[in-house]
Amino acid sequence: MKRLVGEHVEFLRQYRQRFETTGAIAPSSRFLARALTRPIERHRGPVRVLEVGPGTGAVTRRIVRLLKPDDALDLVELNPSFVNVLRRRFADDPHYRRVADRATVHQCPIQEFRSDVPYDYIVCGLPFNNFPPPLVREIFEVLFRLLTPTGVLSYFEYMYMRPLRKLVSNSAGRRRLSELEVVLQEYQRTHGILRDWVFVNLPPAWVHHLQVRDA
Ligand SMILES: C[S@@+](CC[C@H](N)C(=O)[O-])C[C@H]1O[C@@H](n2cnc3c(N)ncnc32)[C@H](O)[C@@H]1O
């Protein structure tokens, strides 16, 4: 309980200091974490998992429970405060410690992250609605380069958030959100394999699961 409260307080503090990149007032619920990691549940190891934008570890907690002895996990987080929270967790929390020798927290933007070996599963928690459309395209290209041909990329977006934000945005903001819609729909149309609806989250969210498969 104490850990959960601390997590929410840290998240809210980062939301106020770095709204653009934090993008949410609270960590994801366990229902959203479960939907994001659904493809990993069925895996036969060994697999490589990449989590992008883990924040305080709301989804990481679920990932570490699903890892088998030969699996590996990389986490890429931009915000140094969240990186500290995560590193402490891998040192102190028994669930995280179980996989600490196979998990690495990288502090950098995902656009700058490089790996020689691709990933079977990528779980992405980035707040795309706050980003310029060219950056979102760049990030998706990076993520697809990091994915194996049969790998699954899972990410979430808050339900109906773009139309709602358009109502309170100026014309430049509305244009950005419309362009963003085009980019995201293009990836969903070309690569989407499944969409989950998660109502028990603040706010409710859709989870998109994508695969490389050619158009
Ligand atoms: C909406 S929060 C999600 C946190 C967590 N995954 C959850 O579901 O509770 C977005 C996270 O992405 C991180 N982030 C934003 N831009 C990033 C980037 N370009 N590269 C890596 N992490 C980024 C933020 O610092 C933040 O931790």
The ligand as an ORCA input file, in Angstrom:
! r2SCAN-3c Opt
* xyz 0 1
  C       2.136      7.711    -19.679
  S       3.687      7.409    -18.814
  C       3.534      5.631    -18.706
  C       4.242      5.047    -17.518
  C       3.968      3.552    -17.261
  N       4.320      2.740    -18.411
  C       2.526      3.321    -16.899
  O       1.815      2.766    -17.746
  O       2.122      3.668    -15.792
  C       4.870      7.698    -20.106
  C       6.303      7.336    -19.778
  O       7.108      7.454    -20.954
  C       8.340      8.119    -20.649
  N       8.829      8.733    -21.912
  C       8.292      9.782    -22.581
  N       8.955     10.001    -23.724
  C       9.921      9.046    -23.812
  C      10.919      8.718    -24.794
  N      11.040      9.436    -25.913
  N      11.731      7.663    -24.560
  C      11.599      6.926    -23.417
  N      10.665      7.176    -22.456
  C       9.843      8.223    -22.654
  C       7.939      9.116    -19.572
  O       9.029      9.595    -18.845
  C       6.965      8.266    -18.765
  O       7.640      7.468    -17.836
*
